[in-house]
Amino acid sequence: MHYLFEPRMNINKHVYSLIIIRVYLYVFVILKYLITLLQGRHILIIFLLLIETTVSAQQFSAEKAIDHIRELLLLGPRVTGYSGHYNARKLIINVLKKNNNNISEQCFNYHSESKKKYQFCNIIARFSPENQQRIVLGTHYDSKQFDDQSKNVKSQLVVPGANDSASGVALLLVMSEILRNISVEIGLGIDLVFFDGEEGVQHGENDVWFPIGSSYFVSNIDMYFQQKPLLVIVFDMICDKNLQIYQEKSSLDNSFTWVEKFWYSAEKLGYTSFIKQHKMRIFDDHSPFILNNIPAFLVIDYDYKFWHTYQDTLDKCSQKSLEEVGNTLIYFLKNLTASIELK
C-alpha cells in the first residue's frame, strides 16, 4: 500500500504545481491590464490606500505603556534632588538603549531666586541623526512635589504623577521601539526629548514658574540642530480614562495646519477623544519653541480633576486612552512627508 500511494502523491504534486503557476500567470496578466487601464494617478490612489491600511494595522502597545507608568511610580517622586528623580532618568535611558545607541543627557545648573543651585537634566534620543530635517517629540518626566490642589489637606502629600507626567514618558518609551523604522520610512530624523523641570524649581522656592528644561533646550538648540526642527509635538496628561483632548489655543495660533492634521489622523482612525475645538491657552513645554518661532503644538487633556493631587495614581489611567494617542501619533508620522517638501 505504501508504494502504491507514493507515486500518486508525486503526480498530484506535479499537477498542483502546474495549476499554481497558471493562476499566477492569470493574476499577472490581470494586474498588467489594470495598470494600463488605470494609468498613473489611479495607481497612486491604490498605493495610498494600501499604505493607509498598513498604518491603521500597526498598533501601539498600551499594555507596555501602562507597565512603564507602573515602573516610574514605584521609584517615588520625580523631583530634582530626590532619588526617584535620578532613578527615573536611569530607567528612561535604559529603556531607550534597547532600541537606540544615540542617547545623551543635557544637564545644567539652575540658580533659584534664593541663590540655591539645582541640577536639571534633559534626556535626548536621536533617530537617523545624520538627517538634518528633524521633528521633535517631547514630554516631561519630573513630577509635582506636593499636592497643592486638594481641599482640606492639612499635611504635605506627595503627588505620584501617573498621568502628569508618567503617561507622556510611557508614550515615548513605547514609541522608541518603532521610531527607527518610521524615521527611515518617512525620510526625516526624529528626536525624543524628555524634559526636566517642567514643574518648576519646587522645594519651597518662590520663583516665578516656567518650564525650565524645555526653555534651556531651546536656548541651546544649536547644539543639536543645524537647522530649526520642522515640527515639535509635546505630550502631557494623556492617559485619563475620560480622555478629551481639545486643541490648545497657542498651538493653533502657531501651527494651525499641523494641529488640524493630527486631529484629522485621530478622526481617520475613528477616535472621538480628539475634539476639534479650542478650550484654553496653556503654557507648557511647547511654549519656548513657539516663542522662538519653531512650529510646535501640545497634545493634552487638561481637564483632569486629579491634577497635582495625591490621587494622580495608576488606577486613573486607561490603556484605551494611551492606545488612541499612540496610534494617532503613528498614523500622523507615517503620513507626515505628504505635507512636507523634503529638501
MARNU-992417 format. One record per residue (C-alpha): residue number from 1; z, x, y. Coordinates in steps of 0.25 Angstrom, whole numbers. Layout:
residues N
<NUM <Z X Y>>,
...
//
This chain:
residues 343
<1 <0 0 0>>,
<2 <3 11 10>>,
<3 <-10 18 8>>,
<4 <-18 5 9>>,
<5 <-10 1 22>>,
<6 <-13 15 29>>,
<7 <-28 14 31>>,
<8 <-27 0 36>>,
<9 <-18 5 47>>,
<10 <-27 16 51>>,
<11 <-39 6 52>>,
<12 <-30 -3 61>>,
<13 <-26 8 70>>,
<14 <-41 12 72>>,
<15 <-45 -2 75>>,
<16 <-33 -4 84>>,
<17 <-37 9 92>>,
<18 <-51 4 94>>,
<19 <-46 -9 100>>,
<20 <-37 -2 109>>,
<21 <-48 7 114>>,
<22 <-57 -5 116>>,
<23 <-46 -12 124>>,
<24 <-44 0 133>>,
<25 <-59 1 136>>,
<26 <-60 -14 140>>,
<27 <-48 -12 149>>,
<28 <-54 0 155>>,
<29 <-67 -8 158>>,
<30 <-60 -20 164>>,
<31 <-52 -11 173>>,
<32 <-64 -3 178>>,
<33 <-71 -17 181>>,
<34 <-59 -21 189>>,
<35 <-59 -8 197>>,
<36 <-73 -10 200>>,
<37 <-71 -25 203>>,
<38 <-58 -24 212>>,
<39 <-62 -11 219>>,
<40 <-52 -2 226>>,
<41 <-44 -11 235>>,
<42 <-40 -21 223>>,
<43 <-37 -9 214>>,
<44 <-27 -5 225>>,
<45 <-20 -19 225>>,
<46 <-19 -18 210>>,
<47 <-13 -4 211>>,
<48 <-3 -8 221>>,
<49 <1 -20 213>>,
<50 <3 -10 201>>,
<51 <12 -1 210>>,
<52 <20 -13 215>>,
<53 <23 -17 201>>,
<54 <27 -3 197>>,
<55 <36 -3 209>>,
<56 <42 -16 206>>,
<57 <45 -12 192>>,
<58 <53 1 196>>,
<59 <68 -4 196>>,
<60 <79 2 204>>,
<61 <91 5 195>>,
<62 <102 -3 202>>,
<63 <111 0 190>>,
<64 <111 14 193>>,
<65 <113 11 208>>,
<66 <126 4 204>>,
<67 <130 15 196>>,
<68 <129 25 207>>,
<69 <137 16 216>>,
<70 <148 15 206>>,
<71 <148 31 205>>,
<72 <149 32 220>>,
<73 <160 22 221>>,
<74 <168 30 210>>,
<75 <168 42 220>>,
<76 <176 36 230>>,
<77 <174 35 245>>,
<78 <161 42 250>>,
<79 <167 46 263>>,
<80 <165 60 268>>,
<81 <177 69 264>>,
<82 <180 61 252>>,
<83 <178 65 238>>,
<84 <170 53 236>>,
<85 <160 57 247>>,
<86 <158 71 241>>,
<87 <156 65 227>>,
<88 <146 55 231>>,
<89 <138 66 237>>,
<90 <138 73 224>>,
<91 <135 61 216>>,
<92 <123 57 224>>,
<93 <118 72 223>>,
<94 <120 72 208>>,
<95 <112 59 206>>,
<96 <101 64 215>>,
<97 <100 77 208>>,
<98 <96 69 195>>,
<99 <82 66 202>>,
<100 <81 76 213>>,
<101 <83 90 216>>,
<102 <81 90 231>>,
<103 <94 85 236>>,
<104 <102 90 248>>,
<105 <115 87 255>>,
<106 <115 87 271>>,
<107 <129 90 274>>,
<108 <134 91 288>>,
<109 <147 90 296>>,
<110 <151 79 306>>,
<111 <162 80 316>>,
<112 <168 67 320>>,
<113 <173 64 334>>,
<114 <187 68 330>>,
<115 <181 82 327>>,
<116 <183 81 312>>,
<117 <172 87 303>>,
<118 <166 79 291>>,
<119 <155 83 282>>,
<120 <143 73 278>>,
<121 <132 75 268>>,
<122 <119 68 267>>,
<123 <112 69 253>>,
<124 <97 70 252>>,
<125 <88 69 240>>,
<126 <73 72 243>>,
<127 <61 67 234>>,
<128 <48 74 236>>,
<129 <54 84 246>>,
<130 <40 90 249>>,
<131 <35 77 255>>,
<132 <36 77 270>>,
<133 <35 62 271>>,
<134 <48 56 267>>,
<135 <57 44 266>>,
<136 <72 44 266>>,
<137 <81 34 258>>,
<138 <95 35 263>>,
<139 <109 29 261>>,
<140 <123 34 264>>,
<141 <133 38 253>>,
<142 <146 38 261>>,
<143 <155 26 261>>,
<144 <165 20 271>>,
<145 <179 26 270>>,
<146 <188 13 273>>,
<147 <186 -2 273>>,
<148 <184 -6 287>>,
<149 <179 -20 285>>,
<150 <189 -28 276>>,
<151 <199 -37 283>>,
<152 <214 -35 280>>,
<153 <212 -21 275>>,
<154 <225 -14 279>>,
<155 <222 -1 271>>,
<156 <210 8 271>>,
<157 <202 4 259>>,
<158 <191 13 254>>,
<159 <176 8 254>>,
<160 <169 10 241>>,
<161 <155 9 247>>,
<162 <148 3 235>>,
<163 <137 -4 244>>,
<164 <140 5 256>>,
<165 <135 15 253>>,
<166 <134 18 238>>,
<167 <123 7 236>>,
<168 <113 15 244>>,
<169 <117 28 237>>,
<170 <115 22 224>>,
<171 <101 16 228>>,
<172 <96 30 232>>,
<173 <102 37 220>>,
<174 <95 28 211>>,
<175 <82 29 219>>,
<176 <83 44 217>>,
<177 <79 43 203>>,
<178 <65 37 206>>,
<179 <62 43 220>>,
<180 <56 56 215>>,
<181 <44 47 209>>,
<182 <44 38 220>>,
<183 <43 49 230>>,
<184 <31 55 223>>,
<185 <24 42 221>>,
<186 <25 38 236>>,
<187 <22 52 241>>,
<188 <34 52 250>>,
<189 <47 61 250>>,
<190 <59 53 248>>,
<191 <73 57 253>>,
<192 <86 51 248>>,
<193 <97 53 259>>,
<194 <112 49 256>>,
<195 <118 49 270>>,
<196 <133 53 272>>,
<197 <141 48 284>>,
<198 <135 34 286>>,
<199 <149 28 287>>,
<200 <152 38 298>>,
<201 <164 48 298>>,
<202 <175 39 294>>,
<203 <189 46 291>>,
<204 <195 38 303>>,
<205 <185 45 313>>,
<206 <181 36 325>>,
<207 <167 42 326>>,
<208 <156 32 330>>,
<209 <149 28 317>>,
<210 <135 33 314>>,
<211 <128 37 301>>,
<212 <132 52 300>>,
<213 <124 57 288>>,
<214 <110 50 292>>,
<215 <112 54 306>>,
<216 <113 68 302>>,
<217 <102 67 293>>,
<218 <92 62 303>>,
<219 <97 72 314>>,
<220 <93 83 303>>,
<221 <81 77 297>>,
<222 <72 89 300>>,
<223 <80 96 289>>,
<224 <73 87 278>>,
<225 <61 81 285>>,
<226 <48 88 290>>,
<227 <45 74 296>>,
<228 <53 62 298>>,
<229 <55 53 286>>,
<230 <45 42 285>>,
<231 <56 32 282>>,
<232 <71 31 279>>,
<233 <78 20 272>>,
<234 <93 19 271>>,
<235 <100 10 261>>,
<236 <114 5 263>>,
<237 <123 -6 256>>,
<238 <112 -11 247>>,
<239 <120 -16 234>>,
<240 <127 -29 240>>,
<241 <126 -40 230>>,
<242 <121 -49 241>>,
<243 <110 -40 245>>,
<244 <104 -44 258>>,
<245 <96 -33 265>>,
<246 <91 -37 279>>,
<247 <82 -28 287>>,
<248 <90 -19 297>>,
<249 <86 -20 311>>,
<250 <85 -6 316>>,
<251 <77 -3 303>>,
<252 <67 -14 307>>,
<253 <66 -8 321>>,
<254 <63 6 315>>,
<255 <56 3 302>>,
<256 <51 -11 302>>,
<257 <39 -9 293>>,
<258 <48 -1 283>>,
<259 <59 -11 282>>,
<260 <49 -22 280>>,
<261 <42 -15 269>>,
<262 <56 -12 262>>,
<263 <60 -27 263>>,
<264 <46 -31 258>>,
<265 <48 -22 246>>,
<266 <60 -30 242>>,
<267 <52 -42 244>>,
<268 <41 -38 235>>,
<269 <52 -35 224>>,
<270 <58 -49 226>>,
<271 <71 -45 232>>,
<272 <77 -55 242>>,
<273 <89 -46 247>>,
<274 <80 -39 257>>,
<275 <79 -49 269>>,
<276 <68 -47 280>>,
<277 <77 -50 291>>,
<278 <85 -40 300>>,
<279 <100 -43 302>>,
<280 <106 -31 309>>,
<281 <105 -18 315>>,
<282 <112 -7 307>>,
<283 <115 7 310>>,
<284 <115 15 297>>,
<285 <109 28 291>>,
<286 <95 23 294>>,
<287 <98 23 309>>,
<288 <98 38 312>>,
<289 <84 38 306>>,
<290 <79 27 315>>,
<291 <86 33 327>>,
<292 <77 45 324>>,
<293 <64 37 323>>,
<294 <63 38 308>>,
<295 <59 26 301>>,
<296 <71 20 293>>,
<297 <77 7 288>>,
<298 <90 2 282>>,
<299 <92 -6 269>>,
<300 <106 -12 270>>,
<301 <113 -25 266>>,
<302 <123 -24 278>>,
<303 <130 -38 275>>,
<304 <139 -32 265>>,
<305 <153 -38 266>>,
<306 <160 -26 259>>,
<307 <154 -16 269>>,
<308 <164 -5 272>>,
<309 <175 -12 263>>,
<310 <183 -8 251>>,
<311 <175 -19 244>>,
<312 <162 -12 244>>,
<313 <162 -9 229>>,
<314 <153 -9 218>>,
<315 <154 -23 214>>,
<316 <148 -27 227>>,
<317 <135 -20 223>>,
<318 <123 -26 216>>,
<319 <113 -20 207>>,
<320 <103 -30 211>>,
<321 <104 -27 225>>,
<322 <103 -12 222>>,
<323 <91 -15 214>>,
<324 <84 -23 225>>,
<325 <86 -12 235>>,
<326 <82 -1 225>>,
<327 <69 -8 220>>,
<328 <65 -11 234>>,
<329 <66 3 238>>,
<330 <58 8 226>>,
<331 <47 -3 230>>,
<332 <47 1 244>>,
<333 <46 16 241>>,
<334 <35 15 231>>,
<335 <27 7 241>>,
<336 <30 15 253>>,
<337 <18 24 254>>,
<338 <9 12 256>>,
<339 <16 11 270>>,
<340 <16 26 274>>,
<341 <4 34 278>>,
<342 <7 47 270>>,
<343 <2 60 277>>,
//
